[in-house]
């Protein structure tokens, strides 16, 4: 298996020259994570519910682990609950299009059945001890193996040729080092991965992921992502392409979700954060921040509080992203709180859709999000939000020379590229213990922690602090503080 890995230099190609529907229409996106039993669902009822809700895009299961249509491709398996002679996915496409609802087919190529493994074990993820990774009877495939690189393209070609889909979405893209239960399975040691890694780095795959391995895996995923994108453009030029990667796709996918063991406090601006950063980092792509209805993997049919569902929706729209709602199974839920919360918001957005298309941020403040986006980033994000100061977020420097900002705030990361902005008269605030990559002020002293005060000596610079001469300080930055003054 020949694997071409462009690790050191990566330039994404432009796969779609004309703006697609995702760029020109207001998007009200519902995702249904279907179970195998849903292959027998009442498709007309689902589409009627979507139409009443005023959704105009539905993302739903199409193929991969389970096909929701009578596939004829080898090593692709229809749901055992799909009635004989029934084409559930085809029925949804037909009925949804008749109601003006676009359909995005969902694929998960990360796992498949034992019969495929028995026929082609070289296609699959191998742990360091040589064992396959098996979860609930499904075998994990490898991003560098023949399933992703060959067989999956046959599966996708069949679906694209057979159905007039408006887009495709891919879940669990690439080799995961943990399973759905959180158990660590390690890094793939299949022959394809070992050969490619040895060729690139002249050593064996490490026991744990290091920087080289992360670059290797990212390059592998990018390569497959590019191949899939080209196939979609060839078979369905007007269809959108979505996964959790930024390269080669038409949307920036993210999630607002919960987990029972996740550290508190809950980040209340998850949707704002995801959409703002996506829209301003990649302005040519649709931000799709999925609003995950369920509490955690073990409780997929119990919803988070109504207020959290609504908060994410309003944040998605306020920052220019798609309005989204996700459920497990169909819309006939046993816990209907999330659905009943989402429905009137979707209806309101449809009634006011002329206001929610083609939005671009007009903010004069830029928050530069570094690699960690830790406490400093979230603190500044919260301060700007709660003071109602419009701001844009970017994780790259591509805005330079294209868009003016009155102030740039750098947390965790102040790259050398900001020097030109400063030298041209731009205002820069660095809120980080990490030194900038260029000289902006002379360091007077450093200290590992600060418990004390900062004295305000010139209130003209800080008019909002007219009533105080002291500001509380508690650990400015993460590890050390810099007291700076202009040279």
Protein Blocks (a to p, Z undefined) as FASTA:
>chain_A
ZZdddfkbccdddfbfbacfklmpccddddddddfklmmpcfklmmmmmmmnopabdcdd
fbhjbccbdcfbehiacdfklcghiafklmmmmmmmmnopacdddddfkbccfklmmmmm
mlpccdfkopacdeehiacddfkbmklmmmmmmmmmmmmmmpccfbdcdehiajdfbdfk
opaebjafbfklmmmmmmmnopacdfbdcfklmmmmmmmmmmmmmmmmmmmmmmmmmbcc
ddfbfghpabdcddddddfklccdddfklmmmmmmmmmmmmmmbccdddddfbfblklmm
bccdfklmmmmmmmmmmnopacddddehjfbdfblmlmmmmmmmmmmmmmmmmmmghiac
fbfbdcdddfkopmklmmmmmmmmmnopacdddfbfklgokaccfbdcdehiacfklmmm
mmnopacddddfbdcfbdfbdcfbdcfbdcdddddfblklmmmlmmbcbdcdeheajkbc
cddddZZ
